Amino acid sequence: MHTTKTDVVIIGAGPAGSVAAALLAQKGWSVEVVERTHFPRFSIGESLLPQSMTFLEEAGLLDDVDAANFQFKDGAAFHLNGVETSIYFPNKSARGPSTTYQIRREVFDTILAKGAAKKGANVVFGEEVVAFESDDAGATVTVRNEQGGERNIHARFALDASGFGRVLSRLLKLELPSNFPDRRSVFCHVKDNISDDTFDRNKILITINPNNPEIWYWHIPLAEGLSSIGAVGPSDAILAAGATDHERLWSLLGEVPRLTQLLEHATIVRPVNTIAGYACKVSSLVGPNYALLGNAAEFLDPVFSSGVTIALKSASLACDLIDRSLRGESVNWNTEFVDELYVGIETFRACVETWYTGRLQRIIFNRPEQMTDAVRMLTSVLAGYAWDRDNAIVREPQRMLRLLDELSAR
């Protein structure tokens, strides 16, 4: 079998893979990216967080993203039973970018992949990874093209950025059951035709179902008058809402007068789709000369749009360590990658868990004036700065969110 050699092979050309490829190519390493699909291709995960702008700039890809005229985003609005409040990202406590974009992933991902290729990475589409081996000498990936031909790629290091494909966790049997309950989302794109002046297109709108607080909705305004809309909740509750995904989504949307009013003139431009059982975890993020990035390792929940930010943070961390390792330096992947990445993952996990218990919902809707500093810290986390150890919520997420809930209840 034909074998090619490279310094780093990356599985998947999504945001984590393309940013990792750009970072490593800029550092002078040869990089090959293998992607099963062809771009552009649709993907969910369309509302970025400001922290992700830092990683795009680090990879030299931010100018290309800025030039794409995506929908500007400066925060998040929350709606429950006719009451609306918002989180304004520039009011955060952390340093760094305060605004970001709401993007169509088929466009965004293509921009990043092309940007990585311009920086010297070899990005190959239409090849599926079918086998993987690694040891202390490196890693070998076997890929199969659409004509059935196979080849080996031998690399000094491998990164799995395959997202929900979770290539290495399947091939190496690393998958573990998630601690999160089984949830399902139904979603589509619409031409929203919204003329309501009270609707802020610069913010994602997160709405809580008035009859079941475990069901919530996203409404992500996109450029050119489009919106991504979806409903998320326990699988049994979503399935009970109708006979088809289309019926389920629009039945659930009909339970919220605000969403009914906003979408009264909407027309569907991408049919309703569904994702179920998306939460995942693995037994290990690293092994002999490989590491898992982003959703290929762990995905929590879409409620705070943390997926892309975690993916880009993992790429940034891994590429620094790969660069040092390939230059002969000693690297501790467990402390410098796994432990560091989990600082942010555990912060977001606490936010997700307390959202579904209702605690974080109460905090967001009942913020008293004396909690100004705490609100700025919470705003920072929701803006993606979940690795900022100057933030007390990052240092002790469970305890601090419990304390904020107690204070907001007074």
Helices and strands as residue ranges (DSSP letters): E 3-11, H 15-26, E 31-35, H 51-58, H 62-66, E 71-73, E 75-80, E 83-88, G 89-91, E 100-102, H 105-118, E 122-125, E 127-135, E 138-145, E 150-160, G 163-165, H 167-171, E 175-176, E 183-191, E 203-208, E 216-221, G 223-225, E 226-234, H 235-239, H 245-253, H 257-262, E 267-276, E 281-282, E 286-287, E 290-292, G 294-296, G 302-304, H 307-326, H 333-333, I 334-339, H 340-357, H 359-365, G 369-371, H 372-382, H 392-395, H 397-408
